[in-house]
Amino acid sequence: MSEQDQLPLSDENVIHEHEQHVFQLRLFVTGASPNSSRAISNLKDICEAHLKGNYDLEIIDVYQQPLIAELEQIIALPLLIKKAPGIERRLIGDMSNTTKVLKGLGLHIDN
Amino acid sequence: MTKSHKKQQHSIAHLPKTSTGITGLDEITSGGLPKGRPTLICGEAGCGKTLMSLEFIIRGATEFNEPGVFMAFEEKAEELAMNVASLGFDLNKLQAEHKVKLDHVHIDRSEIEETGEYDLEGLFIRLGYAIDSIGAKRVVLDTLENLFSGLSDQAILRAELRRLFSFLKEKSVTAIITGEKGEGGSLTRQGLEEYVSDCVILLDHRVINQISTRRLRVVKYRGSQHGTNEYPFLIDEEGISVLPVTSLKLEKEVSSKRIPSGIPALDEMLGGKGFFKGSSILVSGTAGTGKTSIAAYFANETCQQKKKCLYFAFEESPKQIIRNMGSINVDLQKHVDSGLLQFYASRPTLYGLEMHLVSMYKNIKKFKPEAVILDPITNLITVGSVSEVKSMLVRLIDFLQEEQITVMFTALSLNTIVSEQTDEGVSSLVDAWLLVRDIEYNGERNRGMYIMKSRGMKHSNQVREFIITDKGLDLVDVYLGPEGVLTGSAREAQKLKEKTGVALRDFAVTRKDKEIIRKRKMLESKISSLQAEFESTEEELNKIYIEEELKQQIIENNRKEITKMRRGIETEKQIRSKK
């Protein structure tokens, strides 16, 4: 796997031994809106490509659970919250910018 | 402004409004904020935006039974609750009762990575849920602009804001959106006024001459009349109060009832009855002419008639006034004790003119007096220009006349242009103007009082001397002698002089009387002596005459005797022959 070959970097967001840590991801979407659909498919692609078998993705429809919006301080949607490993990170948008998503997740790819 | 907004037609029926419950604001907006529409409150930092919007929510929940949602982008719920606790509002209790819902929106750019297109649906869901959970009728978003600092995609944000406002209208909640004042004349930094076209209120916090005044202005209110001026507002322990200070119409009730001034001689000058109820009286004069004493007499008289009087002191403390008035036989303390008299003392420099006005307004509303005294208004000049003081007094007089409260101002007139202007400026507003003046003559200073004007009543045109003694105040007629107007000891001297004159004349009169008597006596004695002389002459003459007669008689007798003697024989013969 490409991330296993990755060298440790000084960046604090970089998780060195993430194969030991399962990525806990929660994606908040709003029904089947274009942004939501795109976000789901984009994120799944990224995860499959970079975190295969090492992630736990939960997709939540905020329309179904409006109370969670206040609890999770949700404003902009779609929203991806990386709960673990490392510090919590929030990513908003349809996940179309892969570089930014990876950076947000603390993953670095050598191209 | 978009054209579609301008094209909006308003029905002839009145625009439905939501009462804010904030003192004065409903009067200015003639009923409150537009119901079911968003209102923008903007202003600089620290001008009271958050407090005003929070009070809107709290008053709605407590007074109008309209639950409200407060979405705070700046402060946390606990901080807000603590901030308003000082104003006597218990936010936590209201939250527990489901009347108010606080929602703190935390947004931090550093925690967020933007990875593509997004929208603010989360905020909508959150807000919608909050509204639905308590059935809110009021919503506050404070300060929406924080979104701009948290999110970078301006295009998305602007589109979403437009959607937010239509969302709020759909929800038919009366909303307040706050925004910080932008640079260069724009109302808000992010141009929020673009989206809120129904009602915009601008708050302002200005410092002039080191004195700060908060002001409020309704910049626009579509489909409704509203006051367009800048209105001062006050934040105190009871929340915000805005003062709709200028009454636009001159349609006040008037009373022809009269109230005494407390100085009988003054009432006498005013047609014998005193001032009109609800009128305004100006007492002006130079320093130490007894203006405060006149005011205190008036206060005393009002209280003695069991009416309430409110005394605004800008120069002396209440205790000082009470002590000083004790020296002229006016006991104000007992009225204070009985609750009829209330003092309200403050330094003019404590706050700006407008704030003085607001606080006076509040105090008058609370105490509901029949008479109000402002002593002295001249001191207010220190915190404002002449024209400002005048406009403030106009508004105060307007308000007082509406409430049918009699007001007495005292004004110190110095011989400077500024204060003369004050006199003139105010004098055209007041109904009665008493002028107390120094009359310097003969090495002493005395007080003279004139009635410069007294609208709608007969009044004396005379100058009276105004006397302050330890028994009280009184007016006496000044002496108008051949040397002009005399007052004080000159008047007394003139009186003495007259007394002397009278005594001298009396003396002269008695002396002449005596002479007449003497002369009469003299003549009478002369007459009697002449009479005696005449009598003696008469006697003399009579004596001679009698002597003559006696002599004649004696001679006659003698002749008869002789004759008798001669004819004696013959007689005997005759007697015999007869026999």
Contacts between the chains, C-beta under 8 A, distances in Angstrom:
chain1	res1	chain2	res2	distance
A	28	B	122	7.1
A	30	B	119	8.0
A	30	B	121	4.6
A	30	B	122	7.9
A	30	B	125	7.3
A	33	B	119	7.9
A	33	B	121	7.4
A	35	B	116	8.0
A	35	B	117	5.6
A	35	B	118	6.3
A	35	B	119	6.2
A	38	B	116	7.4
A	38	B	117	7.7
A	39	B	116	7.5
A	42	B	116	7.5
A	62	B	121	7.3
A	62	B	122	6.3
A	62	B	125	5.2
A	63	B	125	6.7
A	66	B	125	5.1
A	66	B	126	7.2
A	66	B	128	7.2
A	66	B	129	3.8
A	67	B	129	6.7
A	69	B	122	5.4
A	69	B	125	4.8
A	69	B	126	4.1
A	69	B	129	6.6
A	70	B	103	5.9
A	70	B	126	5.4
A	70	B	129	7.3
A	70	B	130	7.4
A	73	B	105	7.0
A	73	B	106	4.9
A	73	B	107	7.7
A	74	B	122	3.6
A	74	B	123	7.8
A	74	B	125	7.5
A	74	B	126	6.7
A	75	B	105	6.3
A	75	B	107	6.0
A	75	B	120	6.0
A	75	B	122	4.8
A	75	B	123	4.7
A	75	B	126	7.6
A	75	B	147	7.3
A	75	B	150	7.5
A	75	B	151	7.8
A	76	B	112	7.8
A	76	B	118	4.6
A	76	B	119	6.9
A	76	B	120	5.6
A	76	B	121	7.9
A	76	B	122	5.9
A	76	B	123	7.6
A	76	B	151	6.3
A	77	B	118	6.3
A	77	B	119	6.2
A	77	B	120	7.5
A	77	B	121	4.5
A	77	B	122	4.5
A	78	B	118	6.4
A	79	B	118	7.8
A	79	B	122	6.6
A	80	B	115	7.8
A	88	B	111	7.8
A	89	B	111	7.2
A	89	B	113	6.8
A	90	B	111	5.3
A	90	B	112	4.9
A	90	B	113	7.0
A	91	B	112	7.4
A	91	B	113	4.6
A	91	B	114	7.8
A	91	B	115	5.1
A	92	B	112	5.9
A	92	B	113	7.3
A	92	B	114	5.7
A	92	B	115	6.8
A	92	B	118	4.6
A	92	B	151	7.9
A	93	B	114	5.2
A	93	B	115	3.9
A	93	B	116	3.5
A	93	B	117	5.8
A	93	B	118	4.5
A	94	B	115	7.2
A	94	B	116	3.8
A	94	B	117	4.9
A	94	B	118	6.9
A	95	B	115	5.0
A	95	B	116	5.8
A	96	B	115	6.8
A	96	B	116	3.7
A	96	B	117	7.1
A	97	B	114	7.9
A	97	B	115	4.8
A	97	B	116	5.4
A	100	B	113	5.6
A	100	B	114	7.1
A	100	B	115	4.7
A	101	B	113	7.6
A	101	B	115	4.9
A	103	B	113	6.9
A	104	B	113	3.7
A	104	B	115	6.7
